[in-house]
Amino acid sequence: YLGPHVKVSGSGGGGGGKDKDGNEAPAAGGGEGDAIMNMVGRKNTPIDPEELEKAKAVYAATQLNLSMAHLKLGRNAEAAQAAELSMKTAGAPSAKGLFRHASAKLAIGDPDSAKADLIQALELAPEDEGIKAKMAEVDASLAAYKKKEAKVYAKMFQ
């Protein structure tokens, strides 16, 4: 998500100059936009809006792949963060992003958040067997927690 970091001519703060066809083009701003502009090697230069969309798509896909790598290495907080950044950059949640985020949240010990992600992922991809399997894993985790909690409370009131 680049939002306010990308300035378009006429929107205040100075434009980005001309694109390859001589049209006004956005300029790279700061913040999250810097990461994408550095990725394409054109920081603070005019950017064709079509190129920018392609760069954002590549960046979002890269963050999803990074999320998977973090999951495999047991870096669950980083995996959740990369999945969130991927979906934020893409501008909308994806089934894969939600699945990776849910996997990280479950590994961190937050099955409620994982379940919320998986419910949304199933709305986007209702036939995805991986999502259904992860939902069963989350449900089992929640059931085990509730059973353990019931034992603790039962001992308190005896």
C-alpha positions as CSV (number, residue, x, y, z in Angstrom):
1,Y,0.0,0.0,0.0
2,L,1.6,3.2,-1.1
3,G,-1.3,5.6,-0.6
4,P,-0.1,9.0,0.6
5,H,3.5,8.1,-0.2
6,V,3.1,8.4,-3.9
7,K,2.5,11.9,-5.1
8,V,0.6,12.6,-8.4
9,S,1.0,15.9,-10.2
10,G,-1.6,18.3,-9.0
11,S,-2.1,16.5,-5.6
12,G,0.2,18.8,-3.8
13,G,3.8,18.5,-2.8
14,G,5.3,18.5,-6.3
15,G,4.9,16.0,-9.1
16,G,7.2,13.3,-10.3
17,G,8.0,14.7,-13.7
18,K,7.1,13.1,-17.0
19,D,6.8,9.4,-17.8
20,K,8.2,7.8,-21.0
21,D,5.3,9.2,-23.0
22,G,5.6,12.7,-21.7
23,N,2.7,12.5,-19.3
24,E,2.8,13.7,-15.7
25,A,4.0,10.8,-13.5
26,P,4.0,10.1,-9.8
27,A,7.1,10.6,-7.8
28,A,8.4,8.2,-5.2
29,G,7.6,9.5,-1.8
30,G,8.8,8.0,1.5
31,G,8.0,5.3,4.0
32,E,6.7,2.0,2.6
33,G,7.0,3.3,-1.0
34,D,10.7,3.5,-0.6
35,A,11.0,-0.2,-0.3
36,I,9.2,-0.7,-3.6
37,M,11.1,2.1,-5.4
38,N,14.4,0.7,-4.2
39,M,13.3,-2.7,-5.4
40,V,12.9,-1.5,-8.9
41,G,15.9,0.8,-8.6
42,R,14.2,4.1,-9.4
43,K,13.8,5.9,-6.2
44,N,12.9,9.6,-6.6
45,T,12.4,9.3,-10.4
46,P,9.2,9.4,-12.4
47,I,7.3,6.1,-12.4
48,D,4.8,4.9,-14.9
49,P,1.6,3.9,-13.0
50,E,1.5,0.6,-14.8
51,E,5.1,-0.1,-13.7
52,L,4.2,0.8,-10.2
53,E,1.3,-1.7,-10.1
54,K,3.6,-4.4,-11.4
55,A,6.2,-3.6,-8.8
56,K,3.6,-3.7,-6.1
57,A,2.4,-7.1,-7.3
58,V,6.0,-8.4,-7.2
59,Y,6.6,-7.0,-3.8
60,A,3.4,-8.5,-2.5
61,A,4.3,-11.9,-3.9
62,T,7.8,-11.6,-2.4
63,Q,6.4,-10.9,1.0
64,L,4.1,-14.0,0.8
65,N,7.2,-16.1,-0.1
66,L,9.1,-14.5,2.8
67,S,6.2,-15.4,5.1
68,M,6.5,-19.0,4.1
69,A,10.2,-19.0,4.7
70,H,9.8,-17.5,8.1
71,L,7.2,-20.2,9.0
72,K,9.5,-22.9,8.0
73,L,12.3,-21.4,10.2
74,G,9.9,-21.0,13.1
75,R,10.0,-17.2,13.0
76,N,6.3,-17.0,13.4
77,A,6.0,-13.3,14.4
78,E,8.0,-12.4,11.3
79,A,5.8,-14.7,9.2
80,A,2.7,-13.0,10.4
81,Q,4.2,-9.6,9.7
82,A,5.3,-10.5,6.1
83,A,1.8,-11.9,5.4
84,E,0.2,-8.7,6.6
85,L,2.5,-6.6,4.5
86,S,1.8,-8.7,1.4
87,M,-1.9,-8.2,1.8
88,K,-1.5,-4.5,2.6
89,T,0.7,-3.9,-0.4
90,A,-1.8,-5.8,-2.7
91,G,-4.6,-3.7,-1.3
92,A,-6.8,-6.6,-0.4
93,P,-6.6,-9.9,1.5
94,S,-5.9,-13.0,-0.4
95,A,-6.6,-16.6,0.5
96,K,-2.9,-17.5,0.6
97,G,-2.0,-14.4,2.6
98,L,-4.8,-15.2,5.1
99,F,-3.7,-18.8,5.3
100,R,-0.1,-17.9,6.0
101,H,-1.1,-15.3,8.6
102,A,-3.4,-17.9,10.3
103,S,-0.6,-20.4,10.3
104,A,1.7,-17.9,12.0
105,K,-0.9,-16.9,14.5
106,L,-1.7,-20.5,15.4
107,A,2.0,-21.2,15.9
108,I,2.3,-18.1,18.1
109,G,-0.5,-19.4,20.2
110,D,-3.4,-17.2,19.0
111,P,-6.0,-19.7,17.6
112,D,-8.8,-17.2,17.8
113,S,-7.0,-14.8,15.4
114,A,-6.1,-17.8,13.2
115,K,-9.7,-18.9,13.0
116,A,-10.9,-15.4,12.0
117,D,-8.3,-15.4,9.2
118,L,-9.3,-18.9,8.0
119,I,-13.0,-18.0,8.0
120,Q,-12.2,-15.1,5.7
121,A,-9.9,-17.3,3.6
122,L,-12.6,-19.9,3.1
123,E,-14.9,-17.1,1.8
124,L,-12.3,-16.4,-0.9
125,A,-11.4,-20.0,-1.6
126,P,-14.2,-22.3,-0.3
127,E,-12.8,-25.4,-2.0
128,D,-9.2,-25.1,-0.8
129,E,-8.4,-28.3,1.1
130,G,-5.3,-26.7,2.8
131,I,-7.5,-24.0,4.4
132,K,-10.0,-26.6,5.5
133,A,-7.2,-28.8,7.0
134,K,-5.8,-25.7,8.9
135,M,-9.3,-24.9,10.1
136,A,-9.6,-28.4,11.6
137,E,-6.2,-27.9,13.3
138,V,-7.3,-24.6,14.7
139,D,-10.6,-26.1,15.9
140,A,-8.7,-28.9,17.6
141,S,-6.4,-26.4,19.3
142,L,-9.4,-24.4,20.5
143,A,-11.1,-27.5,21.8
144,A,-8.0,-28.6,23.7
145,Y,-7.7,-25.1,25.3
146,K,-11.3,-25.1,26.4
147,K,-10.9,-28.6,27.9
148,K,-7.8,-27.5,29.8
149,E,-9.5,-24.4,30.9
150,A,-12.6,-26.4,32.2
151,K,-10.2,-28.6,34.3
152,V,-8.6,-25.5,35.8
153,Y,-11.9,-23.9,36.8
154,A,-13.3,-27.2,38.0
155,K,-10.4,-27.4,40.6
156,M,-11.0,-23.9,41.7
157,F,-14.6,-24.5,42.7
158,Q,-14.3,-27.9,44.4
